[in-house]
Structure formats: structure tokens, C-alpha cells
Amino acid sequence: MVEDFSRLEVNAYGEVLHFSVSIGVAEMSSSDQSGNDLLRGAEQGLKDAIEQGREQAIFATPPVQLPETESAAAD
């Protein structure tokens, strides 16, 4: 899909327009509490795609859930 956009040409007012696209993809995980968590994952994938250059689709990996330490649990 990303490559299809890069080949797309649109003629507008005598100008040829070219497009690039960056896409962030996320999958809902068991730790997600709501759709907002899913959207945050997709947003992070989009940010990663933009940082890595144009015409990228990045699948966001869910953040690693670290086990609570005893000192954190006591707080």
C-alpha cells in the first residue's frame, strides 16, 4: 500500500502532485484498557515511521510490562 501511494500522481491546476505516506499500525493487547490504548500504540508506530523516513509502515509493538519491584509496590 505504501508503495502504491508513492507511485500516485495527481494533476491539479497544471501541477503534478506526488504523495508519500507513513503509517502506524497497532494491535490491541491484553494489557490495553480501552481503545485509547490502541490509538496510542498506532500513534507511536506513526511517530517511528516518520522518524525512520518517508514511505514506511511500522507495526507498533506493545510496551514491555516490567514486573513491579517490592519497593514500587510498597509506595
Secondary structure, 3 states (H helix, E strand, C coil): CHHHHHHCEEEECCEEEECCCEEEECCCCCCCCCHHHHHHHHHHHHHHHHHHCCCEEEECCCCCCCCCCHHHHHC
